Amino acid sequence: MKKSIYITCGILVFCASSSLAQFDKLKKTVGDKIESTTTSTSGALSEEEVGSGLKEALTKGVEKGVDQLSKPNGYFGDLEIKIPLPAEAKNVESKLRSMGQGQKVDEAIESINRAAEDAATSAKDIFVDAIKSMTVTDAMSILRGDDNAATKFLDKTTRAALVAKFKPVVKASLDKVGATKNWNTIFTTYNKIPLVEKVNPDLEEYATNKAIDGLFIQIAKEELSIRKNPAARVSDLLKKVFG
């Protein structure tokens, strides 16, 4: 009887040991498969993927930013980028407003902003060309950089071209919306005041540079949105690069 009990216990122990061994083997196999799958689907991004993802992100950001600024009130309705009279004209503005000429000042400020809105769309091609020429090294640096690293890259690589192309477009827009006329009116009026120091800033240069500054501020907003807001990553590649 005792012998039978020993034999039965031995069989149970053997079976239990065998089952545990099989379970451990099965667990290891499943674990290996999970690890393998995870590695293959979420491994490190290639440099080509980073480059493509950043170019896509920048292109979308530029297009959205430019489209926003080219709408009515794109500049004029945004206090962060609204173009005021230049700093050296503050005395002009204060003096004319005190003389009841505030409407002329307001018309000049609004027309400058309308000109910037009218000219904004012409910047898109310059930005896109710069994005296409971006190298893998540029892309990796931007990905690891600050939240506005891409905007800084565009500023560095496109500002000179933007000024050259944008200035005649801004001039045409200034004339088109009456900004040149309004500008000349307020400074002619001011310069006729006795004993004031004559002032007449370069409208085209001023409006061009302020319009470009506004473009980069808007693009920086779009870049930050893509980096921080998952909902702004509208493609699988953007989700992978910025996720």
TAZITA-V507113 format. One record per run of one state. SS is the DSSP state (hx for helix, st for strand, lp for the rest). FROM is the first residue (numbers start at 1). TO is the last residue. Records with the same first field share a line. If there is no record, write none. Layout:
BEGIN
SS = FROM-TO, FROM-TO
END
This chain:
BEGIN
lp = 1-1, 43-46, 70-86, 99-101, 133-135, 144-148, 178-178, 192-202, 229-229, 233-235, 243-243
hx = 2-42, 47-69, 87-98, 102-132, 136-143, 149-177, 179-191, 203-228, 230-232, 236-242
END
